[in-house]
Amino acid sequence: MLELPDDLINRGADNWRPLLTVAKAVGGDWYERIMAAALKHERGQESTDRNTLLLEHLKAIWPKDTEFWWSHQIVSELNKNEEWPWAEYDHGNGITANRLARMLKQFKIRPDFQRLKSQVSERETNKPGRGYWHADLAKVGSVQNLSHFLFWLSGARPWLTR
């Protein structure tokens, strides 16, 4: 099987592998040209796909009946699942709270500052912490589902317009 660079993963790798295999068999500079096109295309797609995947995974791990969840707890849960790509971020160190914030920024979701409760006592500490509100994620999910539905309803077929 043809070895592909790390930038071509999942569906992107599945889509490009046959064409790259043919290009390698044909020879010349076809393989390099098609690989460059594949990488350029997938790098543009990756951020959107990964951000949407992040939303799906956040919904999957969000604790029931929890309105606010700390960033450090979220990234810990995301990094636990070995089948998800988050543990591979930052050269295998896992997704960080900073990266989480940058990815969610596309959806206009920003971390909120709250006071951390001491684990020993019920009093608040002086150290603020960052986290996210479930309501913010729920709004994005509703808007995203609605936009996909409206796109489907419109009958748009962008793959047929070329």
GIHU-V360477 format. One record per residue. N is the residue number from 1. RES is the residue in three letters. PSI is psi in whole degrees, -180 to 180 (999 if undefined). Layout:
n & res & psi
N & RES & PSI
N & RES & PSI
//
This chain:
n & res & psi
1 & MET & 143
2 & LEU & 127
3 & GLU & 133
4 & LEU & 153
5 & PRO & 162
6 & ASP & -23
7 & ASP & -20
8 & LEU & 102
9 & ILE & 166
10 & ASN & -129
11 & ARG & -36
12 & GLY & -44
13 & ALA & -43
14 & ASP & -38
15 & ASN & -40
16 & TRP & -23
17 & ARG & -47
18 & PRO & -43
19 & LEU & -40
20 & LEU & -35
21 & THR & -44
22 & VAL & -43
23 & ALA & -39
24 & LYS & -39
25 & ALA & -37
26 & VAL & -38
27 & GLY & -163
28 & GLY & -150
29 & ASP & 13
30 & TRP & -43
31 & TYR & -47
32 & GLU & -41
33 & ARG & -45
34 & ILE & -37
35 & MET & -42
36 & ALA & -42
37 & ALA & -41
38 & ALA & -46
39 & LEU & -42
40 & LYS & -45
41 & HIS & -49
42 & GLU & -34
43 & ARG & -33
44 & GLY & -35
45 & GLN & -31
46 & GLU & -44
47 & SER & -42
48 & THR & -46
49 & ASP & -44
50 & ARG & -39
51 & ASN & -40
52 & THR & -40
53 & LEU & -39
54 & LEU & -44
55 & LEU & -44
56 & GLU & -43
57 & HIS & -35
58 & LEU & -41
59 & LYS & -35
60 & ALA & -35
61 & ILE & -11
62 & TRP & 127
63 & PRO & 139
64 & LYS & 142
65 & ASP & 27
66 & THR & 119
67 & GLU & -37
68 & PHE & 135
69 & TRP & 135
70 & TRP & 144
71 & SER & -43
72 & HIS & -31
73 & GLN & -39
74 & ILE & -51
75 & VAL & -33
76 & SER & -45
77 & GLU & -41
78 & LEU & -40
79 & ASN & -17
80 & LYS & -36
81 & ASN & 111
82 & GLU & -18
83 & GLU & -15
84 & TRP & 157
85 & PRO & -6
86 & TRP & -33
87 & ALA & -19
88 & GLU & -7
89 & TYR & 157
90 & ASP & 50
91 & HIS & 41
92 & GLY & 3
93 & ASN & -11
94 & GLY & 163
95 & ILE & 143
96 & THR & 168
97 & ALA & -36
98 & ASN & -46
99 & ARG & -40
100 & LEU & -47
101 & ALA & -42
102 & ARG & -37
103 & MET & -38
104 & LEU & -17
105 & LYS & -33
106 & GLN & -32
107 & PHE & 10
108 & LYS & 33
109 & ILE & 123
110 & ARG & 147
111 & PRO & 148
112 & ASP & 148
113 & PHE & 131
114 & GLN & 162
115 & ARG & 133
116 & LEU & 135
117 & LYS & 141
118 & SER & 142
119 & GLN & -21
120 & VAL & -43
121 & SER & 173
122 & GLU & -8
123 & ARG & 155
124 & GLU & 147
125 & THR & 173
126 & ASN & -6
127 & LYS & 119
128 & PRO & 155
129 & GLY & 159
130 & ARG & 148
131 & GLY & -173
132 & TYR & 151
133 & TRP & 135
134 & HIS & -36
135 & ALA & -35
136 & ASP & -41
137 & LEU & -39
138 & ALA & -39
139 & LYS & -44
140 & VAL & -43
141 & GLY & -42
142 & SER & -44
143 & VAL & -41
144 & GLN & -44
145 & ASN & -40
146 & LEU & -43
147 & SER & -38
148 & HIS & -41
149 & PHE & -45
150 & LEU & -37
151 & PHE & -46
152 & TRP & -42
153 & LEU & -33
154 & SER & -17
155 & GLY & 13
156 & ALA & 135
157 & ARG & 81
158 & PRO & -25
159 & TRP & -12
160 & LEU & -3
161 & THR & -6
162 & ARG & 999
//
